Amino acid sequence: MHLYVTSNEDTTLVVSGPDGRWHCNDDAMGLNPMIIFEQPDGGQYDIWVGVYGSGDIVPATLHISELNPMD
């Protein structure tokens, strides 16, 4: 499973998985973050999208896919 954000701003991504572990990323694809779960566990994933170094609200899209957007 690939979780990634697209935006014209420098975004960040934080995910708490069903196993209680935290996963964070900032710039996997330029200024856009991505987190990959090779074999995702079933259960609840809590997802936060933020903006690096800013308190502003900016437009962004969260993508959840089985396909790697960098392929």
CHARMM-style PDB file with segment names, atoms N, HN, CA, C and O in Angstrom:
ATOM      1  N   MET     1       0.853  -1.168   0.000  1.00  0.00      PROA
ATOM      2  CA  MET     1       0.000   0.000   0.000  1.00  0.00      PROA
ATOM      3  C   MET     1       0.899   1.230   0.000  1.00  0.00      PROA
ATOM      4  O   MET     1       1.844   1.321   0.783  1.00  0.00      PROA
ATOM      5  N   HSD     2       0.598   2.166  -0.877  1.00  0.00      PROA
ATOM      6  HN  HSD     2      -0.170   2.092  -1.513  1.00  0.00      PROA
ATOM      7  CA  HSD     2       1.345   3.420  -0.980  1.00  0.00      PROA
ATOM      8  C   HSD     2       0.433   4.564  -0.545  1.00  0.00      PROA
ATOM      9  O   HSD     2      -0.619   4.791  -1.142  1.00  0.00      PROA
ATOM     10  N   LEU     3       0.837   5.268   0.481  1.00  0.00      PROA
ATOM     11  HN  LEU     3       1.692   5.083   0.967  1.00  0.00      PROA
ATOM     12  CA  LEU     3       0.142   6.484   0.924  1.00  0.00      PROA
ATOM     13  C   LEU     3       1.027   7.645   0.528  1.00  0.00      PROA
ATOM     14  O   LEU     3       2.200   7.686   0.900  1.00  0.00      PROA
ATOM     15  N   TYR     4       0.481   8.593  -0.227  1.00  0.00      PROA
ATOM     16  HN  TYR     4      -0.471   8.559  -0.530  1.00  0.00      PROA
ATOM     17  CA  TYR     4       1.287   9.741  -0.618  1.00  0.00      PROA
ATOM     18  C   TYR     4       0.411  10.969  -0.803  1.00  0.00      PROA
ATOM     19  O   TYR     4      -0.802  10.876  -0.992  1.00  0.00      PROA
ATOM     20  N   VAL     5       1.057  12.110  -0.742  1.00  0.00      PROA
ATOM     21  HN  VAL     5       2.043  12.186  -0.588  1.00  0.00      PROA
ATOM     22  CA  VAL     5       0.374  13.400  -0.824  1.00  0.00      PROA
ATOM     23  C   VAL     5       0.909  14.154  -2.028  1.00  0.00      PROA
ATOM     24  O   VAL     5       2.111  14.144  -2.295  1.00  0.00      PROA
ATOM     25  N   THR     6       0.009  14.809  -2.755  1.00  0.00      PROA
ATOM     26  HN  THR     6      -0.967  14.818  -2.538  1.00  0.00      PROA
ATOM     27  CA  THR     6       0.430  15.733  -3.802  1.00  0.00      PROA
ATOM     28  C   THR     6      -0.064  17.121  -3.442  1.00  0.00      PROA
ATOM     29  O   THR     6      -1.207  17.307  -3.022  1.00  0.00      PROA
ATOM     30  N   SER     7       0.824  18.093  -3.615  1.00  0.00      PROA
ATOM     31  HN  SER     7       1.752  17.942  -3.956  1.00  0.00      PROA
ATOM     32  CA  SER     7       0.509  19.485  -3.295  1.00  0.00      PROA
ATOM     33  C   SER     7       1.565  20.375  -3.948  1.00  0.00      PROA
ATOM     34  O   SER     7       2.650  19.913  -4.303  1.00  0.00      PROA
ATOM     35  N   ASN     8       1.238  21.633  -4.097  1.00  0.00      PROA
ATOM     36  HN  ASN     8       0.357  22.008  -3.809  1.00  0.00      PROA
ATOM     37  CA  ASN     8       2.215  22.608  -4.582  1.00  0.00      PROA
ATOM     38  C   ASN     8       3.061  23.161  -3.441  1.00  0.00      PROA
ATOM     39  O   ASN     8       3.952  23.980  -3.669  1.00  0.00      PROA
ATOM     40  N   GLU     9       2.789  22.720  -2.215  1.00  0.00      PROA
ATOM     41  HN  GLU     9       2.065  22.055  -2.030  1.00  0.00      PROA
ATOM     42  CA  GLU     9       3.527  23.150  -1.028  1.00  0.00      PROA
ATOM     43  C   GLU     9       4.350  21.986  -0.485  1.00  0.00      PROA
ATOM     44  O   GLU     9       4.188  20.852  -0.934  1.00  0.00      PROA
ATOM     45  N   ASP    10       5.227  22.256   0.474  1.00  0.00      PROA
ATOM     46  HN  ASP    10       5.359  23.178   0.839  1.00  0.00      PROA
ATOM     47  CA  ASP    10       6.062  21.240   1.110  1.00  0.00      PROA
ATOM     48  C   ASP    10       5.253  20.571   2.212  1.00  0.00      PROA
ATOM     49  O   ASP    10       5.138  21.102   3.316  1.00  0.00      PROA
ATOM     50  N   THR    11       4.684  19.382   1.903  1.00  0.00      PROA
ATOM     51  HN  THR    11       4.778  18.950   1.006  1.00  0.00      PROA
ATOM     52  CA  THR    11       3.813  18.700   2.854  1.00  0.00      PROA
ATOM     53  C   THR    11       4.550  17.584   3.584  1.00  0.00      PROA
ATOM     54  O   THR    11       5.617  17.139   3.161  1.00  0.00      PROA
ATOM     55  N   THR    12       3.957  17.145   4.688  1.00  0.00      PROA
ATOM     56  HN  THR    12       3.090  17.506   5.032  1.00  0.00      PROA
ATOM     57  CA  THR    12       4.486  16.044   5.490  1.00  0.00      PROA
ATOM     58  C   THR    12       3.372  15.025   5.700  1.00  0.00      PROA
ATOM     59  O   THR    12       2.190  15.344   5.570  1.00  0.00      PROA
ATOM     60  N   LEU    13       3.762  13.796   6.026  1.00  0.00      PROA
ATOM     61  HN  LEU    13       4.722  13.536   6.132  1.00  0.00      PROA
ATOM     62  CA  LEU    13       2.796  12.717   6.212  1.00  0.00      PROA
ATOM     63  C   LEU    13       3.179  11.918   7.447  1.00  0.00      PROA
ATOM     64  O   LEU    13       4.332  11.516   7.605  1.00  0.00      PROA
ATOM     65  N   VAL    14       2.206  11.689   8.321  1.00  0.00      PROA
ATOM     66  HN  VAL    14       1.269  12.016   8.193  1.00  0.00      PROA
ATOM     67  CA  VAL    14       2.400  10.892   9.529  1.00  0.00      PROA
ATOM     68  C   VAL    14       1.269   9.867   9.581  1.00  0.00      PROA
ATOM     69  O   VAL    14       0.098  10.209   9.413  1.00  0.00      PROA
ATOM     70  N   VAL    15       1.636   8.600   9.816  1.00  0.00      PROA
ATOM     71  HN  VAL    15       2.587   8.322   9.952  1.00  0.00      PROA
ATOM     72  CA  VAL    15       0.647   7.526   9.880  1.00  0.00      PROA
ATOM     73  C   VAL    15       0.895   6.703  11.133  1.00  0.00      PROA
ATOM     74  O   VAL    15       2.021   6.291  11.409  1.00  0.00      PROA
ATOM     75  N   SER    16      -0.166   6.470  11.882  1.00  0.00      PROA
ATOM     76  HN  SER    16      -1.081   6.804  11.658  1.00  0.00      PROA
ATOM     77  CA  SER    16      -0.132   5.526  12.994  1.00  0.00      PROA
ATOM     78  C   SER    16      -0.821   4.260  12.504  1.00  0.00      PROA
ATOM     79  O   SER    16      -2.010   4.277  12.188  1.00  0.00      PROA
ATOM     80  N   GLY    17      -0.067   3.151  12.441  1.00  0.00      PROA
ATOM     81  HN  GLY    17       0.900   3.137  12.698  1.00  0.00      PROA
ATOM     82  CA  GLY    17      -0.606   1.900  11.928  1.00  0.00      PROA
ATOM     83  C   GLY    17      -1.367   1.126  12.989  1.00  0.00      PROA
ATOM     84  O   GLY    17      -1.330   1.474  14.169  1.00  0.00      PROA
ATOM     85  N   PRO    18      -2.066   0.062  12.561  1.00  0.00      PROA
ATOM     86  CA  PRO    18      -2.846  -0.736  13.504  1.00  0.00      PROA
ATOM     87  C   PRO    18      -1.988  -1.453  14.546  1.00  0.00      PROA
ATOM     88  O   PRO    18      -2.500  -1.897  15.573  1.00  0.00      PROA
ATOM     89  N   ASP    19      -0.678  -1.566  14.282  1.00  0.00      PROA
ATOM     90  HN  ASP    19      -0.262  -1.206  13.447  1.00  0.00      PROA
ATOM     91  CA  ASP    19       0.235  -2.191  15.244  1.00  0.00      PROA
ATOM     92  C   ASP    19       0.763  -1.195  16.270  1.00  0.00      PROA
ATOM     93  O   ASP    19       1.556  -1.558  17.139  1.00  0.00      PROA
ATOM     94  N   GLY    20       0.321   0.076  16.170  1.00  0.00      PROA
ATOM     95  HN  GLY    20      -0.323   0.371  15.464  1.00  0.00      PROA
ATOM     96  CA  GLY    20       0.751   1.097  17.119  1.00  0.00      PROA
ATOM     97  C   GLY    20       2.041   1.799  16.733  1.00  0.00      PROA
ATOM     98  O   GLY    20       2.469   2.721  17.427  1.00  0.00      PROA
ATOM     99  N   ARG    21       2.673   1.381  15.635  1.00  0.00      PROA
ATOM    100  HN  ARG    21       2.326   0.631  15.072  1.00  0.00      PROA
ATOM    101  CA  ARG    21       3.911   2.025  15.189  1.00  0.00      PROA
ATOM    102  C   ARG    21       3.598   3.291  14.412  1.00  0.00      PROA
ATOM    103  O   ARG    21       2.572   3.388  13.738  1.00  0.00      PROA
ATOM    104  N   TRP    22       4.508   4.267  14.517  1.00  0.00      PROA
ATOM    105  HN  TRP    22       5.341   4.188  15.065  1.00  0.00      PROA
ATOM    106  CA  TRP    22       4.385   5.542  13.819  1.00  0.00      PROA
ATOM    107  C   TRP    22       5.312   5.555  12.609  1.00  0.00      PROA
ATOM    108  O   TRP    22       6.441   5.069  12.679  1.00  0.00      PROA
ATOM    109  N   HSD    23       4.830   6.113  11.498  1.00  0.00      PROA
ATOM    110  HN  HSD    23       3.913   6.508  11.441  1.00  0.00      PROA
ATOM    111  CA  HSD    23       5.594   6.212  10.262  1.00  0.00      PROA
ATOM    112  C   HSD    23       5.499   7.660   9.790  1.00  0.00      PROA
ATOM    113  O   HSD    23       4.408   8.227   9.731  1.00  0.00      PROA
ATOM    114  N   CYS    24       6.646   8.259   9.454  1.00  0.00      PROA
ATOM    115  HN  CYS    24       7.532   7.799   9.503  1.00  0.00      PROA
ATOM    116  CA  CYS    24       6.681   9.673   9.056  1.00  0.00      PROA
ATOM    117  C   CYS    24       7.516   9.829   7.793  1.00  0.00      PROA
ATOM    118  O   CYS    24       8.485   9.100   7.580  1.00  0.00      PROA
ATOM    119  N   ASN    25       7.121  10.800   6.947  1.00  0.00      PROA
ATOM    120  HN  ASN    25       6.334  11.392   7.120  1.00  0.00      PROA
ATOM    121  CA  ASN    25       7.919  11.111   5.776  1.00  0.00      PROA
ATOM    122  C   ASN    25       7.700  12.558   5.409  1.00  0.00      PROA
ATOM    123  O   ASN    25       6.652  13.137   5.696  1.00  0.00      PROA
ATOM    124  N   ASP    26       8.715  13.144   4.762  1.00  0.00      PROA
ATOM    125  HN  ASP    26       9.566  12.674   4.530  1.00  0.00      PROA
ATOM    126  CA  ASP    26       8.645  14.538   4.353  1.00  0.00      PROA
ATOM    127  C   ASP    26       8.815  14.681   2.840  1.00  0.00      PROA
ATOM    128  O   ASP    26       7.910  15.188   2.177  1.00  0.00      PROA
ATOM    129  N   ASP    27       9.918  14.260   2.288  1.00  0.00      PROA
ATOM    130  HN  ASP    27      10.653  13.848   2.827  1.00  0.00      PROA
ATOM    131  CA  ASP    27      10.228  14.586   0.894  1.00  0.00      PROA
ATOM    132  C   ASP    27      10.595  13.366   0.051  1.00  0.00      PROA
ATOM    133  O   ASP    27      11.668  13.349  -0.552  1.00  0.00      PROA
ATOM    134  N   ALA    28       9.743  12.353  -0.010  1.00  0.00      PROA
ATOM    135  HN  ALA    28       8.871  12.367   0.479  1.00  0.00      PROA
ATOM    136  CA  ALA    28      10.049  11.160  -0.814  1.00  0.00      PROA
ATOM    137  C   ALA    28       9.984  11.442  -2.309  1.00  0.00      PROA
ATOM    138  O   ALA    28      10.718  10.846  -3.097  1.00  0.00      PROA
ATOM    139  N   MET    29       9.092  12.362  -2.691  1.00  0.00      PROA
ATOM    140  HN  MET    29       8.496  12.846  -2.051  1.00  0.00      PROA
ATOM    141  CA  MET    29       8.886  12.686  -4.112  1.00  0.00      PROA
ATOM    142  C   MET    29       8.982  14.202  -4.275  1.00  0.00      PROA
ATOM    143  O   MET    29       7.966  14.888  -4.387  1.00  0.00      PROA
ATOM    144  N   GLY    30      10.201  14.713  -4.288  1.00  0.00      PROA
ATOM    145  HN  GLY    30      11.027  14.156  -4.198  1.00  0.00      PROA
ATOM    146  CA  GLY    30      10.351  16.176  -4.309  1.00  0.00      PROA
ATOM    147  C   GLY    30       9.918  16.728  -2.968  1.00  0.00      PROA
ATOM    148  O   GLY    30      10.474  16.356  -1.935  1.00  0.00      PROA
ATOM    149  N   LEU    31       8.931  17.611  -2.968  1.00  0.00      PROA
ATOM    150  HN  LEU    31       8.479  17.913  -3.808  1.00  0.00      PROA
ATOM    151  CA  LEU    31       8.414  18.167  -1.713  1.00  0.00      PROA
ATOM    152  C   LEU    31       7.209  17.390  -1.189  1.00  0.00      PROA
ATOM    153  O   LEU    31       6.595  17.788  -0.199  1.00  0.00      PROA
ATOM    154  N   ASN    32       6.870  16.283  -1.851  1.00  0.00      PROA
ATOM    155  HN  ASN    32       7.368  15.960  -2.655  1.00  0.00      PROA
ATOM    156  CA  ASN    32       5.702  15.491  -1.453  1.00  0.00      PROA
ATOM    157  C   ASN    32       6.132  14.223  -0.720  1.00  0.00      PROA
ATOM    158  O   ASN    32       7.103  13.580  -1.119  1.00  0.00      PROA
ATOM    159  N   PRO    33       5.414  13.854   0.357  1.00  0.00      PROA
ATOM    160  CA  PRO    33       5.773  12.681   1.141  1.00  0.00      PROA
ATOM    161  C   PRO    33       5.102  11.406   0.624  1.00  0.00      PROA
ATOM    162  O   PRO    33       4.079  11.452  -0.059  1.00  0.00      PROA
ATOM    163  N   MET    34       5.713  10.264   0.971  1.00  0.00      PROA
ATOM    164  HN  MET    34       6.545  10.227   1.526  1.00  0.00      PROA
ATOM    165  CA  MET    34       5.128   8.959   0.671  1.00  0.00      PROA
ATOM    166  C   MET    34       5.574   7.964   1.727  1.00  0.00      PROA
ATOM    167  O   MET    34       6.727   7.975   2.157  1.00  0.00      PROA
ATOM    168  N   ILE    35       4.651   7.102   2.142  1.00  0.00      PROA
ATOM    169  HN  ILE    35       3.714   7.093   1.793  1.00  0.00      PROA
ATOM    170  CA  ILE    35       4.948   6.002   3.061  1.00  0.00      PROA
ATOM    171  C   ILE    35       4.453   4.726   2.397  1.00  0.00      PROA
ATOM    172  O   ILE    35       3.323   4.671   1.911  1.00  0.00      PROA
ATOM    173  N   ILE    36       5.301   3.698   2.377  1.00  0.00      PROA
ATOM    174  HN  ILE    36       6.219   3.743   2.771  1.00  0.00      PROA
ATOM    175  CA  ILE    36       4.960   2.428   1.749  1.00  0.00      PROA
ATOM    176  C   ILE    36       4.823   1.353   2.823  1.00  0.00      PROA
ATOM    177  O   ILE    36       5.701   1.186   3.669  1.00  0.00      PROA
ATOM    178  N   PHE    37       3.717   0.635   2.775  1.00  0.00      PROA
ATOM    179  HN  PHE    37       3.003   0.771   2.087  1.00  0.00      PROA
ATOM    180  CA  PHE    37       3.503  -0.538   3.616  1.00  0.00      PROA
ATOM    181  C   PHE    37       3.532  -1.745   2.685  1.00  0.00      PROA
ATOM    182  O   PHE    37       2.577  -1.976   1.943  1.00  0.00      PROA
ATOM    183  N   GLU    38       4.625  -2.521   2.717  1.00  0.00      PROA
ATOM    184  HN  GLU    38       5.401  -2.333   3.320  1.00  0.00      PROA
ATOM    185  CA  GLU    38       4.794  -3.651   1.802  1.00  0.00      PROA
ATOM    186  C   GLU    38       3.719  -4.710   1.998  1.00  0.00      PROA
ATOM    187  O   GLU    38       3.144  -5.205   1.028  1.00  0.00      PROA
ATOM    188  N   GLN    39       3.451  -5.054   3.245  1.00  0.00      PROA
ATOM    189  HN  GLN    39       3.919  -4.652   4.032  1.00  0.00      PROA
ATOM    190  CA  GLN    39       2.401  -6.014   3.570  1.00  0.00      PROA
ATOM    191  C   GLN    39       1.560  -5.406   4.694  1.00  0.00      PROA
ATOM    192  O   GLN    39       1.766  -5.719   5.867  1.00  0.00      PROA
ATOM    193  N   PRO    40       0.602  -4.526   4.330  1.00  0.00      PROA
ATOM    194  CA  PRO    40      -0.145  -3.797   5.356  1.00  0.00      PROA
ATOM    195  C   PRO    40      -1.015  -4.722   6.215  1.00  0.00      PROA
ATOM    196  O   PRO    40      -1.663  -5.644   5.718  1.00  0.00      PROA
ATOM    197  N   ASP    41      -1.004  -4.446   7.494  1.00  0.00      PROA
ATOM    198  HN  ASP    41      -0.478  -3.697   7.898  1.00  0.00      PROA
ATOM    199  CA  ASP    41      -1.874  -5.157   8.424  1.00  0.00      PROA
ATOM    200  C   ASP    41      -3.296  -4.650   8.272  1.00  0.00      PROA
ATOM    201  O   ASP    41      -3.509  -3.498   7.894  1.00  0.00      PROA
ATOM    202  N   GLY    42      -4.266  -5.499   8.564  1.00  0.00      PROA
ATOM    203  HN  GLY    42      -4.093  -6.434   8.871  1.00  0.00      PROA
ATOM    204  CA  GLY    42      -5.645  -5.063   8.616  1.00  0.00      PROA
ATOM    205  C   GLY    42      -5.867  -4.230   9.868  1.00  0.00      PROA
ATOM    206  O   GLY    42      -5.194  -4.431  10.879  1.00  0.00      PROA
ATOM    207  N   GLY    43      -6.794  -3.312   9.805  1.00  0.00      PROA
ATOM    208  HN  GLY    43      -7.341  -3.150   8.983  1.00  0.00      PROA
ATOM    209  CA  GLY    43      -7.107  -2.496  10.967  1.00  0.00      PROA
ATOM    210  C   GLY    43      -7.128  -1.022  10.640  1.00  0.00      PROA
ATOM    211  O   GLY    43      -7.151  -0.629   9.474  1.00  0.00      PROA
ATOM    212  N   GLN    44      -7.118  -0.222  11.668  1.00  0.00      PROA
ATOM    213  HN  GLN    44      -7.099  -0.542  12.615  1.00  0.00      PROA
ATOM    214  CA  GLN    44      -7.256   1.230  11.535  1.00  0.00      PROA
ATOM    215  C   GLN    44      -5.904   1.903  11.330  1.00  0.00      PROA
ATOM    216  O   GLN    44      -4.937   1.619  12.037  1.00  0.00      PROA
ATOM    217  N   TYR    45      -5.857   2.798  10.349  1.00  0.00      PROA
ATOM    218  HN  TYR    45      -6.643   3.028   9.774  1.00  0.00      PROA
ATOM    219  CA  TYR    45      -4.690   3.641  10.090  1.00  0.00      PROA
ATOM    220  C   TYR    45      -5.117   5.084  10.323  1.00  0.00      PROA
ATOM    221  O   TYR    45      -6.044   5.571   9.676  1.00  0.00      PROA
ATOM    222  N   ASP    46      -4.449   5.766  11.240  1.00  0.00      PROA
ATOM    223  HN  ASP    46      -3.695   5.371  11.765  1.00  0.00      PROA
ATOM    224  CA  ASP    46      -4.711   7.182  11.488  1.00  0.00      PROA
ATOM    225  C   ASP    46      -3.690   7.976  10.695  1.00  0.00      PROA
ATOM    226  O   ASP    46      -2.487   7.747  10.818  1.00  0.00      PROA
ATOM    227  N   ILE    47      -4.172   8.921   9.872  1.00  0.00      PROA
ATOM    228  HN  ILE    47      -5.149   9.108   9.772  1.00  0.00      PROA
ATOM    229  CA  ILE    47      -3.321   9.628   8.915  1.00  0.00      PROA
ATOM    230  C   ILE    47      -3.411  11.128   9.148  1.00  0.00      PROA
ATOM    231  O   ILE    47      -4.502  11.682   9.283  1.00  0.00      PROA
ATOM    232  N   TRP    48      -2.243  11.784   9.196  1.00  0.00      PROA
ATOM    233  HN  TRP    48      -1.357  11.333   9.086  1.00  0.00      PROA
ATOM    234  CA  TRP    48      -2.173  13.236   9.306  1.00  0.00      PROA
ATOM    235  C   TRP    48      -1.338  13.782   8.155  1.00  0.00      PROA
ATOM    236  O   TRP    48      -0.265  13.260   7.851  1.00  0.00      PROA
ATOM    237  N   VAL    49      -1.836  14.830   7.524  1.00  0.00      PROA
ATOM    238  HN  VAL    49      -2.707  15.254   7.771  1.00  0.00      PROA
ATOM    239  CA  VAL    49      -1.089  15.548   6.490  1.00  0.00      PROA
ATOM    240  C   VAL    49      -0.802  16.935   7.036  1.00  0.00      PROA
ATOM    241  O   VAL    49      -1.711  17.615   7.511  1.00  0.00      PROA
ATOM    242  N   GLY    50       0.451  17.360   6.972  1.00  0.00      PROA
ATOM    243  HN  GLY    50       1.189  16.808   6.585  1.00  0.00      PROA
ATOM    244  CA  GLY    50       0.830  18.673   7.473  1.00  0.00      PROA
ATOM    245  C   GLY    50       1.608  19.455   6.432  1.00  0.00      PROA
ATOM    246  O   GLY    50       1.887  18.974   5.335  1.00  0.00      PROA
ATOM    247  N   VAL    51       1.947  20.679   6.814  1.00  0.00      PROA
ATOM    248  HN  VAL    51       1.720  21.071   7.706  1.00  0.00      PROA
ATOM    249  CA  VAL    51       2.749  21.557   5.955  1.00  0.00      PROA
ATOM    250  C   VAL    51       4.040  21.843   6.697  1.00  0.00      PROA
ATOM    251  O   VAL    51       4.016  22.276   7.849  1.00  0.00      PROA
ATOM    252  N   TYR    52       5.168  21.603   6.042  1.00  0.00      PROA
ATOM    253  HN  TYR    52       5.187  21.251   5.106  1.00  0.00      PROA
ATOM    254  CA  TYR    52       6.464  21.796   6.674  1.00  0.00      PROA
ATOM    255  C   TYR    52       6.712  23.274   6.954  1.00  0.00      PROA
ATOM    256  O   TYR    52       6.632  24.108   6.052  1.00  0.00      PROA
ATOM    257  N   GLY    53       7.015  23.593   8.218  1.00  0.00      PROA
ATOM    258  HN  GLY    53       7.080  22.916   8.951  1.00  0.00      PROA
ATOM    259  CA  GLY    53       7.429  24.936   8.611  1.00  0.00      PROA
ATOM    260  C   GLY    53       6.367  26.007   8.474  1.00  0.00      PROA
ATOM    261  O   GLY    53       6.695  27.190   8.381  1.00  0.00      PROA
ATOM    262  N   SER    54       5.108  25.622   8.461  1.00  0.00      PROA
ATOM    263  HN  SER    54       4.842  24.661   8.537  1.00  0.00      PROA
ATOM    264  CA  SER    54       4.056  26.619   8.270  1.00  0.00      PROA
ATOM    265  C   SER    54       2.832  26.235   9.078  1.00  0.00      PROA
ATOM    266  O   SER    54       2.540  25.053   9.259  1.00  0.00      PROA
ATOM    267  N   GLY    55       2.129  27.227   9.557  1.00  0.00      PROA
ATOM    268  HN  GLY    55       2.366  28.187   9.410  1.00  0.00      PROA
ATOM    269  CA  GLY    55       0.859  27.007  10.219  1.00  0.00      PROA
ATOM    270  C   GLY    55      -0.303  27.213   9.269  1.00  0.00      PROA
ATOM    271  O   GLY    55      -1.465  27.157   9.670  1.00  0.00      PROA
ATOM    272  N   ASP    56       0.022  27.454   7.999  1.00  0.00      PROA
ATOM    273  HN  ASP    56       0.967  27.500   7.673  1.00  0.00      PROA
ATOM    274  CA  ASP    56      -1.016  27.724   7.001  1.00  0.00      PROA
ATOM    275  C   ASP    56      -1.738  26.442   6.595  1.00  0.00      PROA
ATOM    276  O   ASP    56      -1.193  25.344   6.699  1.00  0.00      PROA
ATOM    277  N   ILE    57      -2.965  26.605   6.136  1.00  0.00      PROA
ATOM    278  HN  ILE    57      -3.409  27.497   6.051  1.00  0.00      PROA
ATOM    279  CA  ILE    57      -3.722  25.522   5.522  1.00  0.00      PROA
ATOM    280  C   ILE    57      -3.533  25.650   4.018  1.00  0.00      PROA
ATOM    281  O   ILE    57      -3.753  26.719   3.447  1.00  0.00      PROA
ATOM    282  N   VAL    58      -3.124  24.556   3.374  1.00  0.00      PROA
ATOM    283  HN  VAL    58      -2.945  23.688   3.837  1.00  0.00      PROA
ATOM    284  CA  VAL    58      -2.864  24.591   1.933  1.00  0.00      PROA
ATOM    285  C   VAL    58      -3.615  23.439   1.263  1.00  0.00      PROA
ATOM    286  O   VAL    58      -3.894  22.429   1.909  1.00  0.00      PROA
ATOM    287  N   PRO    59      -3.945  23.579  -0.021  1.00  0.00      PROA
ATOM    288  CA  PRO    59      -4.594  22.477  -0.729  1.00  0.00      PROA
ATOM    289  C   PRO    59      -3.631  21.301  -0.910  1.00  0.00      PROA
ATOM    290  O   PRO    59      -2.463  21.486  -1.254  1.00  0.00      PROA
ATOM    291  N   ALA    60      -4.136  20.104  -0.675  1.00  0.00      PROA
ATOM    292  HN  ALA    60      -5.084  19.954  -0.395  1.00  0.00      PROA
ATOM    293  CA  ALA    60      -3.341  18.889  -0.848  1.00  0.00      PROA
ATOM    294  C   ALA    60      -4.297  17.725  -1.084  1.00  0.00      PROA
ATOM    295  O   ALA    60      -5.462  17.771  -0.688  1.00  0.00      PROA
ATOM    296  N   THR    61      -3.786  16.683  -1.735  1.00  0.00      PROA
ATOM    297  HN  THR    61      -2.840  16.646  -2.057  1.00  0.00      PROA
ATOM    298  CA  THR    61      -4.582  15.481  -1.984  1.00  0.00      PROA
ATOM    299  C   THR    61      -3.846  14.283  -1.415  1.00  0.00      PROA
ATOM    300  O   THR    61      -2.664  14.078  -1.689  1.00  0.00      PROA
ATOM    301  N   LEU    62      -4.563  13.487  -0.612  1.00  0.00      PROA
ATOM    302  HN  LEU    62      -5.524  13.654  -0.390  1.00  0.00      PROA
ATOM    303  CA  LEU    62      -4.024  12.246  -0.077  1.00  0.00      PROA
ATOM    304  C   LEU    62      -4.411  11.122  -1.026  1.00  0.00      PROA
ATOM    305  O   LEU    62      -5.579  10.977  -1.384  1.00  0.00      PROA
ATOM    306  N   HSD    63      -3.417  10.321  -1.434  1.00  0.00      PROA
ATOM    307  HN  HSD    63      -2.468  10.439  -1.143  1.00  0.00      PROA
ATOM    308  CA  HSD    63      -3.645   9.188  -2.329  1.00  0.00      PROA
ATOM    309  C   HSD    63      -3.338   7.896  -1.580  1.00  0.00      PROA
ATOM    310  O   HSD    63      -2.363   7.820  -0.833  1.00  0.00      PROA
ATOM    311  N   ILE    64      -4.173   6.884  -1.782  1.00  0.00      PROA
ATOM    312  HN  ILE    64      -4.966   6.945  -2.389  1.00  0.00      PROA
ATOM    313  CA  ILE    64      -3.949   5.554  -1.228  1.00  0.00      PROA
ATOM    314  C   ILE    64      -4.061   4.583  -2.396  1.00  0.00      PROA
ATOM    315  O   ILE    64      -5.113   4.485  -3.029  1.00  0.00      PROA
ATOM    316  N   SER    65      -2.968   3.858  -2.685  1.00  0.00      PROA
ATOM    317  HN  SER    65      -2.114   3.937  -2.171  1.00  0.00      PROA
ATOM    318  CA  SER    65      -2.931   3.025  -3.875  1.00  0.00      PROA
ATOM    319  C   SER    65      -2.079   1.792  -3.673  1.00  0.00      PROA
ATOM    320  O   SER    65      -1.165   1.787  -2.849  1.00  0.00      PROA
ATOM    321  N   GLU    66      -2.378   0.750  -4.424  1.00  0.00      PROA
ATOM    322  HN  GLU    66      -3.121   0.755  -5.093  1.00  0.00      PROA
ATOM    323  CA  GLU    66      -1.515  -0.424  -4.459  1.00  0.00      PROA
ATOM    324  C   GLU    66      -0.336  -0.179  -5.405  1.00  0.00      PROA
ATOM    325  O   GLU    66       0.673  -0.881  -5.333  1.00  0.00      PROA
ATOM    326  N   LEU    67      -0.461   0.809  -6.285  1.00  0.00      PROA
ATOM    327  HN  LEU    67      -1.281   1.378  -6.343  1.00  0.00      PROA
ATOM    328  CA  LEU    67       0.562   1.091  -7.284  1.00  0.00      PROA
ATOM    329  C   LEU    67       1.532   2.158  -6.790  1.00  0.00      PROA
ATOM    330  O   LEU    67       1.128   3.118  -6.135  1.00  0.00      PROA
ATOM    331  N   ASN    68       2.805   1.986  -7.105  1.00  0.00      PROA
ATOM    332  HN  ASN    68       3.133   1.206  -7.637  1.00  0.00      PROA
ATOM    333  CA  ASN    68       3.821   2.972  -6.752  1.00  0.00      PROA
ATOM    334  C   ASN    68       3.754   4.133  -7.750  1.00  0.00      PROA
ATOM    335  O   ASN    68       3.918   3.918  -8.951  1.00  0.00      PROA
ATOM    336  N   PRO    69       3.516   5.350  -7.274  1.00  0.00      PROA
ATOM    337  CA  PRO    69       3.408   6.496  -8.198  1.00  0.00      PROA
ATOM    338  C   PRO    69       4.725   6.860  -8.867  1.00  0.00      PROA
ATOM    339  O   PRO    69       4.738   7.646  -9.814  1.00  0.00      PROA
ATOM    340  N   MET    70       5.839   6.297  -8.389  1.00  0.00      PROA
ATOM    341  HN  MET    70       5.828   5.658  -7.620  1.00  0.00      PROA
ATOM    342  CA  MET    70       7.138   6.630  -8.961  1.00  0.00      PROA
ATOM    343  C   MET    70       7.540   5.649 -10.069  1.00  0.00      PROA
ATOM    344  O   MET    70       8.588   5.817 -10.693  1.00  0.00      PROA
ATOM    345  N   ASP    71       6.710   4.625 -10.315  1.00  0.00      PROA
ATOM    346  HN  ASP    71       5.859   4.488  -9.807  1.00  0.00      PROA
ATOM    347  CA  ASP    71       6.992   3.663 -11.400  1.00  0.00      PROA
ATOM    348  C   ASP    71       6.491   4.213 -12.727  1.00  0.00      PROA
ATOM    349  OT1 ASP    71       6.632   3.558 -13.759  1.00  0.00      PROA
TER     350      ASP     71
END
